[in-house]
Amino acid sequence: MMTTLTRVSKYAPASNSTRFSNTTDPRRRIGAKRRLRTISPARPLRQQALTLKIAVRLYRRTEKLRLGRVFYAPCNILMDKGVVVQPDIFFVSDARCGIIGETMLYGAPDLAIEILSGPDRSLEYLSRKRLYSRFGVPELWTVDPKRRIAETFLWSELGYISTGVYGGTGKIRSVFSPELRLSLSGIF
């Protein structure tokens, strides 16, 4: 297990020997005047690079065809009072751009894309899938870099239904916005 060095807040009195504290907790705790806050761990660099590749490709396509807006994490979506999510990438069509606020999205996007990573990726995947289904996100794409595949899902009242599994040089096409598509060539 990797040890993380965490800087204690400049406001907390500390000697030189205690300025940095060792912790193996991936969520680093930073103290400031007796108040602790938790910082989420950064996503793996490989996942960040993959997220950026996909977001840029979708952004270029949506801008060229004026389909809507593409956003990537960290960007909050307020699904319901007290329920905030941050998909890796999401898309909002021009027809629904009224849900885009100054600091967050207010309501379900047209498409959410999740990049699966880490040892608990299947648990994270099921949890997010249930949450998106609960709030009626019409379309969900999952990208699994370890298996080098992407899977697409459509929302139904019974939950998500798989509409395709793509790998290699496959092309994903949105059901709700057919002009919105993504070539997997060179993604992995």
MARROBA-804004 format. One line per field, with one value per residue (C-alpha): residue number from 1; residue in one letter; chain; x, y, z. Coordinates in nm, 2 decimals. Each point is the difference from the previous one (the first is absolute). Layout:
<sites>
seq: NUM / ...
type: a / ...
mol: A / ...
u: X / ...
v: Y / ...
w: Z / ...
</sites>
This chain:
<sites>
seq: 1 / 2 / 3 / 4 / 5 / 6 / 7 / 8 / 9 / 10 / 11 / 12 / 13 / 14 / 15 / 16 / 17 / 18 / 19 / 20 / 21 / 22 / 23 / 24 / 25 / 26 / 27 / 28 / 29 / 30 / 31 / 32 / 33 / 34 / 35 / 36 / 37 / 38 / 39 / 40 / 41 / 42 / 43 / 44 / 45 / 46 / 47 / 48 / 49 / 50 / 51 / 52 / 53 / 54 / 55 / 56 / 57 / 58 / 59 / 60 / 61 / 62 / 63 / 64 / 65 / 66 / 67 / 68 / 69 / 70 / 71 / 72 / 73 / 74 / 75 / 76 / 77 / 78 / 79 / 80 / 81 / 82 / 83 / 84 / 85 / 86 / 87 / 88 / 89 / 90 / 91 / 92 / 93 / 94 / 95 / 96 / 97 / 98 / 99 / 100 / 101 / 102 / 103 / 104 / 105 / 106 / 107 / 108 / 109 / 110 / 111 / 112 / 113 / 114 / 115 / 116 / 117 / 118 / 119 / 120 / 121 / 122 / 123 / 124 / 125 / 126 / 127 / 128 / 129 / 130 / 131 / 132 / 133 / 134 / 135 / 136 / 137 / 138 / 139 / 140 / 141 / 142 / 143 / 144 / 145 / 146 / 147 / 148 / 149 / 150 / 151 / 152 / 153 / 154 / 155 / 156 / 157 / 158 / 159 / 160 / 161 / 162 / 163 / 164 / 165 / 166 / 167 / 168 / 169 / 170 / 171 / 172 / 173 / 174 / 175 / 176 / 177 / 178 / 179 / 180 / 181 / 182 / 183 / 184 / 185 / 186 / 187 / 188
type: m / m / t / t / l / t / r / v / s / k / y / a / p / a / s / n / s / t / r / f / s / n / t / t / d / p / r / r / r / i / g / a / k / r / r / l / r / t / i / s / p / a / r / p / l / r / q / q / a / l / t / l / k / i / a / v / r / l / y / r / r / t / e / k / l / r / l / g / r / v / f / y / a / p / c / n / i / l / m / d / k / g / v / v / v / q / p / d / i / f / f / v / s / d / a / r / c / g / i / i / g / e / t / m / l / y / g / a / p / d / l / a / i / e / i / l / s / g / p / d / r / s / l / e / y / l / s / r / k / r / l / y / s / r / f / g / v / p / e / l / w / t / v / d / p / k / r / r / i / a / e / t / f / l / w / s / e / l / g / y / i / s / t / g / v / y / g / g / t / g / k / i / r / s / v / f / s / p / e / l / r / l / s / l / s / g / i / f
mol: A / A / A / A / A / A / A / A / A / A / A / A / A / A / A / A / A / A / A / A / A / A / A / A / A / A / A / A / A / A / A / A / A / A / A / A / A / A / A / A / A / A / A / A / A / A / A / A / A / A / A / A / A / A / A / A / A / A / A / A / A / A / A / A / A / A / A / A / A / A / A / A / A / A / A / A / A / A / A / A / A / A / A / A / A / A / A / A / A / A / A / A / A / A / A / A / A / A / A / A / A / A / A / A / A / A / A / A / A / A / A / A / A / A / A / A / A / A / A / A / A / A / A / A / A / A / A / A / A / A / A / A / A / A / A / A / A / A / A / A / A / A / A / A / A / A / A / A / A / A / A / A / A / A / A / A / A / A / A / A / A / A / A / A / A / A / A / A / A / A / A / A / A / A / A / A / A / A / A / A / A / A / A / A / A / A / A / A
u: 0.00 / 0.13 / 0.06 / -0.13 / 0.16 / -0.26 / 0.08 / -0.17 / -0.17 / 0.22 / -0.25 / 0.06 / 0.29 / 0.27 / 0.37 / 0.22 / -0.01 / -0.38 / -0.07 / -0.06 / -0.18 / 0.01 / -0.33 / -0.09 / -0.36 / -0.07 / -0.23 / 0.24 / -0.11 / 0.11 / -0.04 / -0.06 / -0.08 / -0.15 / -0.21 / 0.07 / -0.11 / 0.04 / 0.15 / -0.10 / 0.30 / 0.09 / -0.10 / 0.28 / 0.19 / -0.09 / -0.37 / 0.04 / 0.17 / -0.27 / -0.27 / 0.16 / 0.04 / -0.37 / -0.12 / 0.20 / -0.13 / -0.36 / 0.05 / 0.13 / -0.29 / -0.26 / 0.15 / 0.02 / -0.36 / -0.14 / -0.15 / 0.04 / 0.26 / 0.26 / 0.14 / 0.25 / 0.09 / 0.02 / -0.34 / -0.30 / -0.35 / -0.27 / -0.24 / -0.23 / 0.02 / 0.32 / 0.10 / 0.30 / 0.19 / 0.31 / 0.01 / 0.34 / -0.17 / -0.35 / -0.20 / -0.30 / -0.18 / -0.08 / -0.37 / 0.07 / 0.26 / -0.22 / 0.11 / 0.36 / 0.07 / 0.29 / 0.17 / -0.18 / -0.26 / -0.35 / -0.15 / 0.10 / 0.23 / -0.10 / 0.31 / 0.24 / 0.33 / 0.19 / 0.37 / 0.04 / 0.32 / 0.14 / -0.04 / -0.36 / -0.11 / -0.28 / -0.15 / 0.03 / -0.15 / -0.31 / -0.05 / 0.02 / -0.22 / -0.27 / 0.02 / -0.02 / -0.29 / -0.18 / 0.02 / -0.08 / 0.33 / -0.12 / 0.33 / 0.31 / 0.34 / 0.26 / 0.36 / 0.22 / 0.37 / 0.12 / -0.22 / 0.03 / -0.38 / -0.29 / -0.36 / -0.31 / -0.33 / -0.34 / -0.23 / -0.33 / -0.24 / 0.15 / 0.36 / 0.27 / 0.00 / 0.33 / -0.01 / 0.35 / 0.36 / 0.27 / 0.37 / 0.31 / -0.10 / -0.38 / -0.22 / -0.25 / -0.31 / -0.25 / -0.36 / -0.15 / 0.23 / 0.13 / 0.23 / 0.18 / 0.25 / 0.35 / 0.26 / 0.20 / 0.29 / 0.31 / -0.19 / 0.16
v: 0.00 / 0.34 / 0.27 / 0.35 / 0.31 / 0.25 / 0.36 / 0.12 / 0.33 / 0.31 / 0.13 / -0.29 / 0.04 / -0.26 / -0.04 / -0.08 / -0.37 / -0.02 / 0.23 / -0.31 / -0.31 / -0.35 / -0.17 / -0.30 / 0.11 / 0.10 / 0.27 / 0.25 / 0.19 / 0.36 / 0.18 / 0.37 / 0.16 / -0.33 / -0.06 / -0.30 / -0.03 / -0.30 / 0.04 / -0.26 / -0.18 / 0.09 / -0.24 / -0.21 / 0.19 / -0.27 / 0.06 / 0.37 / -0.03 / -0.23 / 0.23 / 0.30 / -0.19 / -0.10 / 0.35 / 0.17 / -0.22 / 0.05 / 0.37 / 0.04 / -0.19 / 0.18 / 0.34 / -0.07 / -0.12 / 0.22 / -0.29 / 0.12 / 0.03 / -0.25 / 0.03 / -0.21 / -0.05 / 0.16 / 0.15 / -0.04 / -0.12 / 0.07 / -0.29 / 0.06 / 0.19 / -0.12 / -0.24 / 0.12 / -0.21 / 0.05 / -0.22 / -0.01 / 0.15 / 0.11 / 0.15 / 0.24 / 0.05 / 0.35 / -0.07 / -0.04 / 0.26 / 0.18 / -0.24 / 0.13 / 0.24 / 0.22 / -0.25 / -0.33 / -0.19 / -0.01 / -0.33 / -0.31 / 0.04 / -0.17 / -0.22 / -0.10 / -0.17 / -0.18 / -0.11 / -0.31 / -0.02 / -0.13 / -0.32 / 0.08 / 0.09 / -0.25 / 0.12 / 0.36 / -0.08 / -0.17 / 0.28 / 0.27 / -0.19 / -0.04 / 0.37 / 0.11 / -0.23 / 0.13 / 0.36 / -0.10 / 0.07 / -0.11 / -0.14 / -0.13 / -0.10 / -0.18 / -0.03 / -0.27 / 0.07 / -0.33 / -0.21 / 0.26 / 0.01 / 0.24 / -0.09 / 0.21 / -0.01 / 0.15 / 0.08 / -0.17 / -0.02 / -0.34 / 0.14 / 0.03 / -0.23 / -0.07 / 0.11 / -0.10 / -0.08 / 0.16 / -0.06 / 0.06 / 0.24 / -0.01 / 0.31 / 0.08 / 0.19 / 0.16 / -0.13 / 0.33 / 0.22 / -0.22 / 0.28 / -0.04 / -0.28 / -0.10 / -0.20 / -0.22 / -0.01 / 0.12 / 0.05 / -0.29
w: 0.00 / -0.09 / 0.26 / -0.07 / 0.14 / 0.10 / 0.09 / 0.31 / -0.05 / 0.04 / 0.26 / 0.23 / 0.23 / -0.08 / 0.05 / -0.30 / 0.10 / -0.01 / -0.30 / -0.21 / 0.12 / -0.14 / -0.09 / -0.19 / -0.03 / -0.37 / 0.13 / 0.15 / 0.30 / 0.04 / 0.33 / 0.03 / 0.34 / 0.14 / -0.31 / -0.22 / -0.36 / -0.23 / -0.35 / -0.25 / -0.16 / -0.35 / -0.27 / -0.15 / -0.27 / -0.26 / 0.07 / -0.02 / -0.34 / -0.13 / 0.13 / -0.18 / -0.33 / 0.00 / 0.12 / -0.27 / -0.28 / 0.11 / 0.05 / -0.35 / -0.14 / 0.20 / -0.08 / -0.37 / -0.03 / 0.28 / 0.18 / 0.36 / 0.27 / 0.13 / 0.36 / 0.19 / 0.37 / 0.23 / -0.08 / 0.23 / -0.10 / 0.25 / -0.06 / 0.30 / 0.33 / 0.16 / -0.28 / -0.20 / -0.25 / -0.21 / -0.31 / -0.18 / -0.31 / -0.08 / -0.28 / 0.00 / -0.33 / -0.12 / 0.05 / 0.38 / 0.05 / 0.25 / 0.27 / -0.02 / 0.28 / 0.09 / 0.23 / -0.06 / -0.21 / 0.15 / -0.11 / -0.19 / -0.30 / -0.33 / 0.01 / 0.28 / -0.07 / 0.28 / -0.03 / 0.22 / 0.20 / 0.32 / 0.19 / 0.10 / -0.35 / -0.02 / 0.33 / -0.11 / -0.34 / 0.15 / 0.25 / -0.27 / -0.24 / 0.26 / 0.09 / -0.37 / -0.06 / 0.31 / -0.14 / -0.36 / -0.18 / -0.35 / -0.12 / 0.18 / -0.15 / 0.20 / -0.11 / 0.15 / -0.09 / 0.16 / -0.24 / -0.28 / -0.06 / 0.03 / 0.07 / -0.07 / 0.19 / -0.04 / 0.29 / 0.04 / 0.29 / 0.09 / 0.01 / -0.27 / -0.30 / -0.17 / -0.37 / -0.10 / 0.09 / -0.20 / -0.02 / -0.21 / -0.28 / 0.06 / -0.02 / 0.27 / -0.12 / 0.24 / -0.04 / 0.11 / -0.21 / -0.29 / -0.12 / 0.34 / -0.05 / 0.11 / -0.18 / 0.24 / -0.24 / 0.19 / 0.32 / 0.19
</sites>
